Amino acid sequence: MAPTRISFKSRDKKDFSRNVKREVSRYFEENNLSRHANGQMILKTVILLTLYFGAYGLIISNSVGLWGMAFLCFVMGIGMAGIGFSVSHDALHGAYSPNKYVNQILGYTFDLMGANGYIWKITHNIIHHTYTNIYEHDEDLEVAEFIRLSPNAEHKPIHRIQHLLAFIAYGFATLFWVFIKDYKYFFQSSLGPYENKSHPVSEWITLVITKLVYYGYMLVLPYMLLPITWWQLAIGFLILHFTAGIILGIIFQLAHVVEGTEHPTENEEGNIENTWMIHQLETTSDFAHDNKLLCWYIGGLNYQIEHHLFPKICSIHYPEISSIVRSVAEKHDIPYNYQESLATAVKSHYHTLKKFGRQPNPEGA
């Protein structure tokens, strides 16, 4: 079963696609570098996994008081988002290692965080990366009914305050993932451009097992082993997920729903008036390249242009190849959207939410 076809031009007149691929390949060849994880990436993986599971171990050991547990839940939220950004994301794209089994094993870190890697690969790797910012095809534009992330979506009165509601909603994103989203996508027949989507039995089994493992170690074990009430457990769980959710939600939106990025629609023949790679530059934005700590923590998510053009390259290399991509784009007179800092990018997203919130849809409804 194939998705509804949207076609991109096969070749641009300026040969941007061919030239940027050539220049990036030359960088790796001349420096004798693998496109996959290096020692720095492996060290980062160890640090982030230790941060998350180390904090969990301290909580489950009952060696700290309630306030200490609350703080460690906050730390776990930071670690959870970091693992999603820097480990799971690369592994599920097949970019972490040339060995598919290493990618598969590290991809299960996503499932250990309560989400489902199989659904993510469909909605993110296939749908989002193919149909970036194309309404009714890109699943990332459909966060909630009360949030309008595309000027092509139907406008509703609630959208007028979405710039206030959105950041709160982002905080509940991972809770929605853990308890609703994955099940919803497994059971619904329509998924982005896919119709009558079915899933392998093995993935249904994986879904059930990994969800039970997550509920077991995050909810059952703490309640059994710690001298806490159910509501204290619920508060800790909420702290963890609200921390991770707001970090993940905001960072992912800064790549596409900011000032300067486009939201194209297909023409009557179902075509986009650009090649796929140019479409990625027009619909994507980078931010805060000079913030080294941020670059380390979010694993290249602030290098979304490079990631969308080269999703099979490990994020650890994006800072180096970004100058190549930007240079080739400028030579071909193609926009390279960029926000100087994290604060500027967040502000731009806020302004975009306000704009889409007060703007009627194209039909004037």
Secondary structure, DSSP 8 states (H G I E B T S, - for coil): ------EEES--TT-HHHHHHHHHHHHHHHTT--SS--HHHHHHHHHHHHHHHHHHHHHHTT-S-HHHHHHHHHHHHHHHHHHIIIIIHHHHTT-S-SSHHHHHHHHHHHHHTTS-HHHHIIIIIIIIHHSTT-TTT-GGG-S-TT----TTS---GGGGGHHHHHHHHHHTHHHHIIIIIHHHHHH-S-BTTBSS----HHHHHHHHHHHHHHHIIIIIHHHHHSS--HHHHHHHHHHHHHHHHHHHHHHHHTTTSSTT-------TTSEEEEEHHHHHHHH-EEE-TT-HHHHHHTTTTT-HHHHHH-TTS-GGGHHHHHHHHHHHHHHTT---EEESSHHHHHHHHHHHHHHHHHS--TT--
